[in-house]
Amino acid sequence: MATRNGASVLGRDDIGVIAEGKKADMILVDWQKPHIAPVHKPDSALVYNANGNDVDTVIVDGQIVVRNKKSTLIDEKALIEECQNRIEFIKSKMAG
């Protein structure tokens, strides 16, 4: 949902519309879910029916940071493995 008037109030011409050369933060939502469909009014469906699990893609400042519900910035599998290793280390230290 573009916010041209909001950007104008802030005196910003680099935001507020989706266009080449403008900063863009947006989400793409998977509307094909039983708790969302049928979509008559997208803005209402987004506010009242959708949730974070329905977000498929996240774009920040024009860069895709989440695609197909997976981060493009980090290796999620490696992060989970590292967290598991650290918790095992902490547990071993607590056990004495």
Backbone as XML, in Angstrom:
<?xml version="1.0"?>
<chain id="A" units="angstrom">
  <residue number="1" name="MET">
    <atom name="N" x="0.843" y="-1.174" z="0.000"/>
    <atom name="CA" x="0.000" y="0.000" z="0.000"/>
    <atom name="C" x="0.893" y="1.243" z="0.000"/>
  </residue>
  <residue number="2" name="ALA">
    <atom name="N" x="0.852" y="1.958" z="-1.054"/>
    <atom name="CA" x="1.694" y="3.142" z="-1.182"/>
    <atom name="C" x="1.206" y="4.235" z="-0.243"/>
  </residue>
  <residue number="3" name="THR">
    <atom name="N" x="2.127" y="5.040" z="0.209"/>
    <atom name="CA" x="1.803" y="6.108" z="1.167"/>
    <atom name="C" x="2.343" y="7.440" z="0.664"/>
  </residue>
  <residue number="4" name="ARG">
    <atom name="N" x="1.921" y="7.805" z="-0.505"/>
    <atom name="CA" x="2.403" y="9.031" z="-1.137"/>
    <atom name="C" x="2.132" y="10.256" z="-0.273"/>
  </residue>
  <residue number="5" name="ASN">
    <atom name="N" x="0.927" y="10.384" z="0.269"/>
    <atom name="CA" x="0.603" y="11.561" z="1.077"/>
    <atom name="C" x="1.420" y="11.597" z="2.361"/>
  </residue>
  <residue number="6" name="GLY">
    <atom name="N" x="1.625" y="10.443" z="2.979"/>
    <atom name="CA" x="2.447" y="10.388" z="4.187"/>
    <atom name="C" x="3.869" y="10.832" z="3.914"/>
  </residue>
  <residue number="7" name="ALA">
    <atom name="N" x="4.414" y="10.398" z="2.787"/>
    <atom name="CA" x="5.773" y="10.803" z="2.416"/>
    <atom name="C" x="5.829" y="12.298" z="2.155"/>
  </residue>
  <residue number="8" name="SER">
    <atom name="N" x="4.789" y="12.820" z="1.536"/>
    <atom name="CA" x="4.735" y="14.256" z="1.245"/>
    <atom name="C" x="4.732" y="15.076" z="2.522"/>
  </residue>
  <residue number="9" name="VAL">
    <atom name="N" x="3.952" y="14.636" z="3.511"/>
    <atom name="CA" x="3.899" y="15.336" z="4.799"/>
    <atom name="C" x="5.278" y="15.359" z="5.449"/>
  </residue>
  <residue number="10" name="LEU">
    <atom name="N" x="6.035" y="14.278" z="5.286"/>
    <atom name="CA" x="7.379" y="14.195" z="5.859"/>
    <atom name="C" x="8.422" y="14.932" z="5.021"/>
  </residue>
  <residue number="11" name="GLY">
    <atom name="N" x="8.001" y="15.435" z="3.871"/>
    <atom name="CA" x="8.945" y="16.115" z="2.997"/>
    <atom name="C" x="9.914" y="15.173" z="2.313"/>
  </residue>
  <residue number="12" name="ARG">
    <atom name="N" x="9.496" y="13.927" z="2.116"/>
    <atom name="CA" x="10.362" y="12.911" z="1.508"/>
    <atom name="C" x="9.845" y="12.590" z="0.113"/>
  </residue>
  <residue number="13" name="ASP">
    <atom name="N" x="10.680" y="12.764" z="-0.882"/>
    <atom name="CA" x="10.276" y="12.387" z="-2.231"/>
    <atom name="C" x="10.910" y="11.068" z="-2.673"/>
  </residue>
  <residue number="14" name="ASP">
    <atom name="N" x="11.696" y="10.452" z="-1.777"/>
    <atom name="CA" x="12.348" y="9.182" z="-2.111"/>
    <atom name="C" x="11.542" y="7.980" z="-1.636"/>
  </residue>
  <residue number="15" name="ILE">
    <atom name="N" x="10.398" y="8.226" z="-1.006"/>
    <atom name="CA" x="9.538" y="7.148" z="-0.510"/>
    <atom name="C" x="8.088" y="7.474" z="-0.866"/>
  </residue>
  <residue number="16" name="GLY">
    <atom name="N" x="7.190" y="6.524" z="-0.622"/>
    <atom name="CA" x="5.766" y="6.787" z="-0.781"/>
    <atom name="C" x="5.134" y="6.213" z="-2.025"/>
  </residue>
  <residue number="17" name="VAL">
    <atom name="N" x="5.939" y="5.845" z="-3.006"/>
    <atom name="CA" x="5.412" y="5.232" z="-4.221"/>
    <atom name="C" x="6.336" y="4.086" z="-4.624"/>
  </residue>
  <residue number="18" name="ILE">
    <atom name="N" x="5.783" y="3.158" z="-5.361"/>
    <atom name="CA" x="6.591" y="2.058" z="-5.883"/>
    <atom name="C" x="7.010" y="2.455" z="-7.293"/>
  </residue>
  <residue number="19" name="ALA">
    <atom name="N" x="8.276" y="2.814" z="-7.426"/>
    <atom name="CA" x="8.794" y="3.256" z="-8.719"/>
    <atom name="C" x="10.305" y="3.088" z="-8.735"/>
  </residue>
  <residue number="20" name="GLU">
    <atom name="N" x="10.864" y="2.973" z="-9.932"/>
    <atom name="CA" x="12.306" y="2.836" z="-10.075"/>
    <atom name="C" x="13.005" y="4.038" z="-9.447"/>
  </residue>
  <residue number="21" name="GLY">
    <atom name="N" x="14.043" y="3.749" z="-8.661"/>
    <atom name="CA" x="14.808" y="4.806" z="-8.015"/>
    <atom name="C" x="14.282" y="5.224" z="-6.659"/>
  </residue>
  <residue number="22" name="LYS">
    <atom name="N" x="13.135" y="4.699" z="-6.262"/>
    <atom name="CA" x="12.557" y="5.021" z="-4.954"/>
    <atom name="C" x="12.907" y="3.915" z="-3.970"/>
  </residue>
  <residue number="23" name="LYS">
    <atom name="N" x="12.959" y="4.268" z="-2.694"/>
    <atom name="CA" x="13.181" y="3.260" z="-1.662"/>
    <atom name="C" x="11.891" y="2.456" z="-1.506"/>
  </residue>
  <residue number="24" name="ALA">
    <atom name="N" x="12.025" y="1.143" z="-1.337"/>
    <atom name="CA" x="10.834" y="0.303" z="-1.247"/>
    <atom name="C" x="10.976" y="-0.719" z="-0.135"/>
  </residue>
  <residue number="25" name="ASP">
    <atom name="N" x="10.054" y="-0.687" z="0.806"/>
    <atom name="CA" x="9.902" y="-1.725" z="1.815"/>
    <atom name="C" x="8.500" y="-2.280" z="1.619"/>
  </residue>
  <residue number="26" name="MET">
    <atom name="N" x="8.399" y="-3.582" z="1.399"/>
    <atom name="CA" x="7.071" y="-4.158" z="1.213"/>
    <atom name="C" x="7.102" y="-5.649" z="1.520"/>
  </residue>
  <residue number="27" name="ILE">
    <atom name="N" x="5.911" y="-6.186" z="1.676"/>
    <atom name="CA" x="5.759" y="-7.624" z="1.864"/>
    <atom name="C" x="4.852" y="-8.160" z="0.768"/>
  </residue>
  <residue number="28" name="LEU">
    <atom name="N" x="5.063" y="-9.413" z="0.407"/>
    <atom name="CA" x="4.173" y="-10.121" z="-0.499"/>
    <atom name="C" x="3.505" y="-11.211" z="0.321"/>
  </residue>
  <residue number="29" name="VAL">
    <atom name="N" x="2.191" y="-11.227" z="0.281"/>
    <atom name="CA" x="1.400" y="-12.133" z="1.107"/>
    <atom name="C" x="0.780" y="-13.214" z="0.236"/>
  </residue>
  <residue number="30" name="ASP">
    <atom name="N" x="0.800" y="-14.441" z="0.722"/>
    <atom name="CA" x="0.142" y="-15.561" z="0.049"/>
    <atom name="C" x="-1.344" y="-15.500" z="0.398"/>
  </residue>
  <residue number="31" name="TRP">
    <atom name="N" x="-2.153" y="-15.046" z="-0.545"/>
    <atom name="CA" x="-3.592" y="-14.868" z="-0.302"/>
    <atom name="C" x="-4.358" y="-16.184" z="-0.408"/>
  </residue>
  <residue number="32" name="GLN">
    <atom name="N" x="-3.745" y="-17.227" z="-0.908"/>
    <atom name="CA" x="-4.439" y="-18.489" z="-1.157"/>
    <atom name="C" x="-4.472" y="-19.372" z="0.082"/>
  </residue>
  <residue number="33" name="LYS">
    <atom name="N" x="-5.015" y="-18.840" z="1.148"/>
    <atom name="CA" x="-5.142" y="-19.571" z="2.405"/>
    <atom name="C" x="-6.608" y="-19.536" z="2.836"/>
  </residue>
  <residue number="34" name="PRO">
    <atom name="N" x="-7.118" y="-20.624" z="3.392"/>
    <atom name="CA" x="-8.530" y="-20.657" z="3.787"/>
    <atom name="C" x="-8.929" y="-19.553" z="4.768"/>
  </residue>
  <residue number="35" name="HIS">
    <atom name="N" x="-8.018" y="-19.155" z="5.645"/>
    <atom name="CA" x="-8.387" y="-18.134" z="6.629"/>
    <atom name="C" x="-8.350" y="-16.722" z="6.053"/>
  </residue>
  <residue number="36" name="ILE">
    <atom name="N" x="-7.885" y="-16.574" z="4.816"/>
    <atom name="CA" x="-7.859" y="-15.262" z="4.170"/>
    <atom name="C" x="-8.887" y="-15.186" z="3.041"/>
  </residue>
  <residue number="37" name="ALA">
    <atom name="N" x="-8.937" y="-16.212" z="2.210"/>
    <atom name="CA" x="-9.798" y="-16.207" z="1.029"/>
    <atom name="C" x="-11.267" y="-16.409" z="1.410"/>
  </residue>
  <residue number="38" name="PRO">
    <atom name="N" x="-12.181" y="-15.938" z="0.614"/>
    <atom name="CA" x="-11.981" y="-15.115" z="-0.566"/>
    <atom name="C" x="-11.664" y="-13.674" z="-0.171"/>
  </residue>
  <residue number="39" name="VAL">
    <atom name="N" x="-10.846" y="-13.035" z="-0.982"/>
    <atom name="CA" x="-10.440" y="-11.661" z="-0.694"/>
    <atom name="C" x="-11.325" y="-10.704" z="-1.486"/>
  </residue>
  <residue number="40" name="HIS">
    <atom name="N" x="-12.138" y="-9.967" z="-0.755"/>
    <atom name="CA" x="-12.987" y="-8.945" z="-1.370"/>
    <atom name="C" x="-12.317" y="-7.583" z="-1.252"/>
  </residue>
  <residue number="41" name="LYS">
    <atom name="N" x="-11.779" y="-7.312" z="-0.070"/>
    <atom name="CA" x="-11.080" y="-6.052" z="0.183"/>
    <atom name="C" x="-9.690" y="-6.392" z="0.715"/>
  </residue>
  <residue number="42" name="PRO">
    <atom name="N" x="-8.654" y="-6.300" z="-0.120"/>
    <atom name="CA" x="-7.307" y="-6.701" z="0.292"/>
    <atom name="C" x="-6.814" y="-6.026" z="1.567"/>
  </residue>
  <residue number="43" name="ASP">
    <atom name="N" x="-7.098" y="-4.740" z="1.746"/>
    <atom name="CA" x="-6.618" y="-4.062" z="2.950"/>
    <atom name="C" x="-7.255" y="-4.644" z="4.202"/>
  </residue>
  <residue number="44" name="SER">
    <atom name="N" x="-8.546" y="-4.929" z="4.157"/>
    <atom name="CA" x="-9.220" y="-5.532" z="5.311"/>
    <atom name="C" x="-8.741" y="-6.958" z="5.547"/>
  </residue>
  <residue number="45" name="ALA">
    <atom name="N" x="-8.563" y="-7.722" z="4.472"/>
    <atom name="CA" x="-8.086" y="-9.099" z="4.610"/>
    <atom name="C" x="-6.703" y="-9.129" z="5.239"/>
  </residue>
  <residue number="46" name="LEU">
    <atom name="N" x="-5.857" y="-8.183" z="4.859"/>
    <atom name="CA" x="-4.511" y="-8.117" z="5.417"/>
    <atom name="C" x="-4.547" y="-7.806" z="6.908"/>
  </residue>
  <residue number="47" name="VAL">
    <atom name="N" x="-5.376" y="-6.854" z="7.296"/>
    <atom name="CA" x="-5.444" y="-6.432" z="8.699"/>
    <atom name="C" x="-6.156" y="-7.456" z="9.570"/>
  </residue>
  <residue number="48" name="TYR">
    <atom name="N" x="-7.278" y="-7.987" z="9.103"/>
    <atom name="CA" x="-8.123" y="-8.812" z="9.963"/>
    <atom name="C" x="-7.928" y="-10.319" z="9.810"/>
  </residue>
  <residue number="49" name="ASN">
    <atom name="N" x="-7.396" y="-10.777" z="8.686"/>
    <atom name="CA" x="-7.312" y="-12.217" z="8.461"/>
    <atom name="C" x="-5.893" y="-12.760" z="8.348"/>
  </residue>
  <residue number="50" name="ALA">
    <atom name="N" x="-5.004" y="-12.011" z="7.739"/>
    <atom name="CA" x="-3.643" y="-12.495" z="7.518"/>
    <atom name="C" x="-2.812" y="-12.378" z="8.790"/>
  </residue>
  <residue number="51" name="ASN">
    <atom name="N" x="-1.725" y="-13.138" z="8.827"/>
    <atom name="CA" x="-0.773" y="-13.034" z="9.936"/>
    <atom name="C" x="0.640" y="-13.222" z="9.381"/>
  </residue>
  <residue number="52" name="GLY">
    <atom name="N" x="1.611" y="-13.153" z="10.248"/>
    <atom name="CA" x="3.004" y="-13.231" z="9.818"/>
    <atom name="C" x="3.347" y="-14.486" z="9.043"/>
  </residue>
  <residue number="53" name="ASN">
    <atom name="N" x="2.664" y="-15.584" z="9.320"/>
    <atom name="CA" x="2.933" y="-16.832" z="8.600"/>
    <atom name="C" x="2.514" y="-16.768" z="7.135"/>
  </residue>
  <residue number="54" name="ASP">
    <atom name="N" x="1.715" y="-15.775" z="6.786"/>
    <atom name="CA" x="1.247" y="-15.642" z="5.413"/>
    <atom name="C" x="2.197" y="-14.824" z="4.545"/>
  </residue>
  <residue number="55" name="VAL">
    <atom name="N" x="3.219" y="-14.232" z="5.149"/>
    <atom name="CA" x="4.187" y="-13.429" z="4.395"/>
    <atom name="C" x="5.137" y="-14.373" z="3.664"/>
  </residue>
  <residue number="56" name="ASP">
    <atom name="N" x="5.201" y="-14.222" z="2.352"/>
    <atom name="CA" x="6.056" y="-15.064" z="1.527"/>
    <atom name="C" x="7.384" y="-14.380" z="1.217"/>
  </residue>
  <residue number="57" name="THR">
    <atom name="N" x="7.334" y="-13.079" z="0.933"/>
    <atom name="CA" x="8.512" y="-12.330" z="0.508"/>
    <atom name="C" x="8.561" y="-10.999" z="1.236"/>
  </residue>
  <residue number="58" name="VAL">
    <atom name="N" x="9.768" y="-10.589" z="1.638"/>
    <atom name="CA" x="9.976" y="-9.289" z="2.281"/>
    <atom name="C" x="11.044" y="-8.546" z="1.487"/>
  </residue>
  <residue number="59" name="ILE">
    <atom name="N" x="10.733" y="-7.306" z="1.140"/>
    <atom name="CA" x="11.669" y="-6.459" z="0.403"/>
    <atom name="C" x="11.956" y="-5.235" z="1.260"/>
  </residue>
  <residue number="60" name="VAL">
    <atom name="N" x="13.232" y="-4.984" z="1.533"/>
    <atom name="CA" x="13.647" y="-3.841" z="2.349"/>
    <atom name="C" x="14.602" y="-2.984" z="1.525"/>
  </residue>
  <residue number="61" name="ASP">
    <atom name="N" x="14.231" y="-1.732" z="1.358"/>
    <atom name="CA" x="15.051" y="-0.789" z="0.584"/>
    <atom name="C" x="15.372" y="-1.349" z="-0.800"/>
  </residue>
  <residue number="62" name="GLY">
    <atom name="N" x="14.397" y="-2.040" z="-1.381"/>
    <atom name="CA" x="14.552" y="-2.597" z="-2.718"/>
    <atom name="C" x="15.269" y="-3.933" z="-2.784"/>
  </residue>
  <residue number="63" name="GLN">
    <atom name="N" x="15.754" y="-4.447" z="-1.649"/>
    <atom name="CA" x="16.482" y="-5.723" z="-1.620"/>
    <atom name="C" x="15.582" y="-6.807" z="-1.046"/>
  </residue>
  <residue number="64" name="ILE">
    <atom name="N" x="15.505" y="-7.947" z="-1.733"/>
    <atom name="CA" x="14.723" y="-9.078" z="-1.222"/>
    <atom name="C" x="15.504" y="-9.705" z="-0.079"/>
  </residue>
  <residue number="65" name="VAL">
    <atom name="N" x="14.930" y="-9.664" z="1.128"/>
    <atom name="CA" x="15.604" y="-10.229" z="2.301"/>
    <atom name="C" x="14.959" y="-11.537" z="2.753"/>
  </residue>
  <residue number="66" name="VAL">
    <atom name="N" x="13.728" y="-11.791" z="2.318"/>
    <atom name="CA" x="13.065" y="-13.074" z="2.555"/>
    <atom name="C" x="12.386" y="-13.465" z="1.253"/>
  </residue>
  <residue number="67" name="ARG">
    <atom name="N" x="12.647" y="-14.690" z="0.796"/>
    <atom name="CA" x="12.012" y="-15.212" z="-0.417"/>
    <atom name="C" x="11.539" y="-16.621" z="-0.111"/>
  </residue>
  <residue number="68" name="ASN">
    <atom name="N" x="10.291" y="-16.905" z="-0.441"/>
    <atom name="CA" x="9.693" y="-18.218" z="-0.154"/>
    <atom name="C" x="9.828" y="-18.571" z="1.322"/>
  </residue>
  <residue number="69" name="LYS">
    <atom name="N" x="9.612" y="-17.560" z="2.171"/>
    <atom name="CA" x="9.640" y="-17.711" z="3.634"/>
    <atom name="C" x="11.025" y="-18.023" z="4.198"/>
  </residue>
  <residue number="70" name="LYS">
    <atom name="N" x="12.072" y="-17.876" z="3.397"/>
    <atom name="CA" x="13.444" y="-18.151" z="3.837"/>
    <atom name="C" x="14.287" y="-16.891" z="3.705"/>
  </residue>
  <residue number="71" name="SER">
    <atom name="N" x="15.149" y="-16.657" z="4.694"/>
    <atom name="CA" x="16.038" y="-15.503" z="4.651"/>
    <atom name="C" x="17.032" y="-15.639" z="3.507"/>
  </residue>
  <residue number="72" name="THR">
    <atom name="N" x="17.268" y="-14.547" z="2.820"/>
    <atom name="CA" x="18.301" y="-14.521" z="1.786"/>
    <atom name="C" x="19.608" y="-13.981" z="2.357"/>
  </residue>
  <residue number="73" name="LEU">
    <atom name="N" x="19.592" y="-13.560" z="3.620"/>
    <atom name="CA" x="20.756" y="-12.926" z="4.233"/>
    <atom name="C" x="21.585" y="-13.871" z="5.094"/>
  </residue>
  <residue number="74" name="ILE">
    <atom name="N" x="20.948" y="-14.897" z="5.632"/>
    <atom name="CA" x="21.656" y="-15.830" z="6.510"/>
    <atom name="C" x="21.338" y="-17.263" z="6.116"/>
  </residue>
  <residue number="75" name="ASP">
    <atom name="N" x="22.201" y="-18.165" z="6.512"/>
    <atom name="CA" x="21.974" y="-19.594" z="6.326"/>
    <atom name="C" x="21.217" y="-20.076" z="7.558"/>
  </residue>
  <residue number="76" name="GLU">
    <atom name="N" x="19.897" y="-20.201" z="7.434"/>
    <atom name="CA" x="19.069" y="-20.542" z="8.588"/>
    <atom name="C" x="19.441" y="-21.891" z="9.190"/>
  </residue>
  <residue number="77" name="LYS">
    <atom name="N" x="19.751" y="-22.871" z="8.350"/>
    <atom name="CA" x="20.111" y="-24.198" z="8.847"/>
    <atom name="C" x="21.382" y="-24.123" z="9.688"/>
  </residue>
  <residue number="78" name="ALA">
    <atom name="N" x="22.380" y="-23.381" z="9.209"/>
    <atom name="CA" x="23.634" y="-23.226" z="9.957"/>
    <atom name="C" x="23.401" y="-22.473" z="11.264"/>
  </residue>
  <residue number="79" name="LEU">
    <atom name="N" x="22.532" y="-21.470" z="11.244"/>
    <atom name="CA" x="22.225" y="-20.715" z="12.460"/>
    <atom name="C" x="21.570" y="-21.606" z="13.509"/>
  </residue>
  <residue number="80" name="ILE">
    <atom name="N" x="20.614" y="-22.410" z="13.090"/>
    <atom name="CA" x="19.941" y="-23.322" z="14.023"/>
    <atom name="C" x="20.939" y="-24.321" z="14.595"/>
  </residue>
  <residue number="81" name="GLU">
    <atom name="N" x="21.814" y="-24.844" z="13.750"/>
    <atom name="CA" x="22.833" y="-25.793" z="14.209"/>
    <atom name="C" x="23.765" y="-25.134" z="15.229"/>
  </residue>
  <residue number="82" name="GLU">
    <atom name="N" x="24.190" y="-23.910" z="14.953"/>
    <atom name="CA" x="25.059" y="-23.180" z="15.878"/>
    <atom name="C" x="24.361" y="-22.932" z="17.214"/>
  </residue>
  <residue number="83" name="CYS">
    <atom name="N" x="23.100" y="-22.558" z="17.175"/>
    <atom name="CA" x="22.340" y="-22.348" z="18.418"/>
    <atom name="C" x="22.233" y="-23.645" z="19.213"/>
  </residue>
  <residue number="84" name="GLN">
    <atom name="N" x="21.990" y="-24.745" z="18.518"/>
    <atom name="CA" x="21.892" y="-26.036" z="19.201"/>
    <atom name="C" x="23.223" y="-26.405" z="19.843"/>
  </residue>
  <residue number="85" name="ASN">
    <atom name="N" x="24.324" y="-26.183" z="19.125"/>
    <atom name="CA" x="25.646" y="-26.466" z="19.688"/>
    <atom name="C" x="25.918" y="-25.620" z="20.923"/>
  </residue>
  <residue number="86" name="ARG">
    <atom name="N" x="25.539" y="-24.366" z="20.877"/>
    <atom name="CA" x="25.774" y="-23.480" z="22.024"/>
    <atom name="C" x="24.942" y="-23.883" z="23.235"/>
  </residue>
  <residue number="87" name="ILE">
    <atom name="N" x="23.703" y="-24.277" z="23.012"/>
    <atom name="CA" x="22.872" y="-24.678" z="24.154"/>
    <atom name="C" x="23.412" y="-25.962" z="24.763"/>
  </residue>
  <residue number="88" name="GLU">
    <atom name="N" x="23.914" y="-26.867" z="23.933"/>
    <atom name="CA" x="24.513" y="-28.093" z="24.461"/>
    <atom name="C" x="25.755" y="-27.761" z="25.287"/>
  </residue>
  <residue number="89" name="PHE">
    <atom name="N" x="26.552" y="-26.804" z="24.835"/>
    <atom name="CA" x="27.732" y="-26.368" z="25.578"/>
    <atom name="C" x="27.322" y="-25.764" z="26.922"/>
  </residue>
  <residue number="90" name="ILE">
    <atom name="N" x="26.324" y="-24.907" z="26.915"/>
    <atom name="CA" x="25.842" y="-24.281" z="28.159"/>
    <atom name="C" x="25.320" y="-25.341" z="29.119"/>
  </residue>
  <residue number="91" name="LYS">
    <atom name="N" x="24.563" y="-26.295" z="28.598"/>
    <atom name="CA" x="24.037" y="-27.365" z="29.455"/>
    <atom name="C" x="25.168" y="-28.183" z="30.065"/>
  </residue>
  <residue number="92" name="SER">
    <atom name="N" x="26.220" y="-28.447" z="29.288"/>
    <atom name="CA" x="27.340" y="-29.233" z="29.817"/>
    <atom name="C" x="28.072" y="-28.463" z="30.912"/>
  </residue>
  <residue number="93" name="LYS">
    <atom name="N" x="28.188" y="-27.153" z="30.780"/>
    <atom name="CA" x="28.841" y="-26.332" z="31.804"/>
    <atom name="C" x="27.996" y="-26.262" z="33.070"/>
  </residue>
  <residue number="94" name="MET">
    <atom name="N" x="26.696" y="-26.231" z="32.915"/>
    <atom name="CA" x="25.804" y="-26.167" z="34.079"/>
    <atom name="C" x="25.796" y="-27.485" z="34.845"/>
  </residue>
  <residue number="95" name="ALA">
    <atom name="N" x="26.009" y="-28.585" z="34.118"/>
    <atom name="CA" x="25.996" y="-29.902" z="34.754"/>
    <atom name="C" x="27.269" y="-30.142" z="35.564"/>
  </residue>
  <residue number="96" name="GLY">
    <atom name="N" x="28.283" y="-29.342" z="35.286"/>
    <atom name="CA" x="29.513" y="-29.467" z="36.067"/>
    <atom name="C" x="30.508" y="-30.226" z="35.360"/>
  </residue>
</chain>
